[in-house]
Amino acid sequence: MSNTNHEETLGFQTEVKQLLNLMIHSLYSNREIFLRELISNAADACDKLRYAALDNDALYEGDSELRVEIEHDAEAGTVTLRDNGIGMNRDDVIANLGTIARSGTSEFLKQLSGEQQKDAKLIGQFGVGFYSSFIVADDVTVRTRKAGEDASTGVEWRSKGEGEFTVADIDLEKHGTEIILHLKDDAKEFADDFRLQNLVRKYSDHIEVPVRMPKTETAKDDDGNPIEGSEVTTWETVNEATALWVRPKSEISDDEYKAFYKHVAHDFSDPLTWSHNKVEGKLEYTSLLYVPGRAPFDMFDRDGARGVKLYVQRVFIMDDAEQFLPLYLRFIKGVLDTRDLSLNVSRELLQQDPKVDKIKGALTKRALDMLKKLAKDDEQYQTFWNTFGSVLKEGPGEDAANREKIAGLLRFASTHTDTAAQEHALADYVGRMKEGQQKIYYVVADSFNAAKHSPHLEIFRKKGIEVLLLSDRIDEWLMSHLTEFDGKSFADVAKGELDLGDVEDEAEKKEQEETAKAKESLVKRVKEALGEGVQDVKVTHRLTDSPACVVLPEHEMGYQMRRIMEAAGQPLPEVKPILELNPSHSLVARLEEADDSLFADLAHILLDQAIIAEGGHLDDPAAYVKRLNGVLAA
């Protein structure tokens, strides 16, 4: 029972009704978080009492089982939340509930020092959480008494959130705080047992203090009918009341890790691997990161939901905290729990804070190390790569600091096996390089078969030099940022001058120079016949079976990337290819012998076929068909 006396009405110390109105109606984007805020404050009060009781056990007043209790009355339209924590006296109530953005916990923390402050598991550094009550309630009553003080020192605080509040002295038998929310007409949905339980599990499942709700059971007769008057109400703990990630790794089984992943990621399959890490020092945080076994449906939506779940002292803050991992690691799931972040007053957005960047850098390194460890299991890593490889390929262009580390995680198809499976690491390629080979060679095409049968590979196959076969849409963009690996530069076999390094001996190079000199007149005739259609014509030694091929300048955008850009509506300047002729091919010999009437058609046919073999598109396919038919009929 409580007897009210010494009642007075006071104005909020801000004396700004409009500011309070902004707090209530504009600060929070999701009204259901009021329960999270009140539970956090209640758990905070319990933590305060636990610390205070270390020096004075009498503060428990015979009730050391710290807890938060939630009740509702659907008919009255109320939700009541109470705790048996530290409680407040009259001065505390006026100071903490009468001043917007005032935080009792912030003051409490200032009084701690040394290891005591380091260990204080408190959340109340955010001072306006209590005011979220007015999102759903048009009348709020708070009854509280400070632990260790007389029952007559209880205080009742009432407000409609309209610029003033009333404070009265009351008698309270038990210490702690009780908050009664009189729900607005459009918020009566929260006076529901199932709704409240779901909110507790969603936002406060891992609060260390148990959150309890009443559960009423009725006895039944032999026919299964309820027996009137047999109702028994017990208190049921709704939240887990333990955060798996704060437990020592040695005490957590693999099955527990897997079960927690399914809870965090809303996934029915097991993760491929995970990394659980606790950091202490200038920054203090705990992370638990997972690599899923399957891709979400929106994985390629770069604007979709992503990121880890963010907790501050086991209080859920954000479902998709994308600030802590780069986009190319958007498939990583998990939890980050820290006490060092600056959140805005609604706890919904991270403020600009260099600590965020430091944690992001550390988590990125942790995630990449986790993948490196996974790569030791070829089968498991192949499963990962087949699912997320194309996303990881975004990494070298987005994260220059970790480019070498990401490169080591990439996998490619290769002429080493000539299969479409992307299973070859760059380290393996380097280990197989021919003596005298200085570069890592690759070819980009629209499909694996187009890459595998590219005429540019002919000289490489002849000399046994391995070439990476790239056919994903992102591959050319990837290679524009991946300039070297393990000291070896990359070379596109379809661009620029062919340089096989020391794999070719001096005799071969001399023979090539002599052949080029002997064919100078042919090259000149072809160049005149093709006119503006080519940038240049050369004799090549990169072909063994094909009569001709087209080559782009070394730093020019490739055909694949051009088509992607054009499909996206991006205008691009015209690029003219370089036509290279195989001097030992019979068609080139026929070209050399052709009369003037046939020469131009044959030259154009060789150019068009080379463009088609490269995966390019002809500007005038009908002209190509007409020329080909004319040559066949001749």
FENMO-V851409 format. One record per helix or strand of 3 or more residues. SS is the DSSP state (h for helix, s for strand). FROM is the first residue (numbers start at 1). TO is the last residue. If there is no record, write none. Layout:
[[SS/FROM/TO] [SS/FROM/TO]]
This chain:
[[s/5/11] [h/17/25] [h/31/53] [h/57/60] [s/67/73] [s/78/83] [h/90/97] [h/104/110] [h/114/119] [h/129/136] [s/137/145] [h/151/153] [s/154/159] [s/164/170] [s/176/183] [h/185/190] [h/193/203] [s/210/217] [s/232/237] [h/244/246] [h/249/251] [h/254/265] [s/273/279] [s/285/291] [s/308/312] [s/315/321] [h/322/324] [h/327/329] [s/332/338] [h/354/374] [h/378/392] [h/395/398] [h/400/407] [s/411/414] [s/419/425] [h/426/431] [s/439/444] [h/448/452] [h/455/463] [s/467/470] [h/475/481] [s/488/492] [h/501/503] [h/506/518] [h/520/533] [s/536/540] [s/548/552] [h/559/567] [s/578/582] [h/586/593] [h/596/613] [h/621/633]]
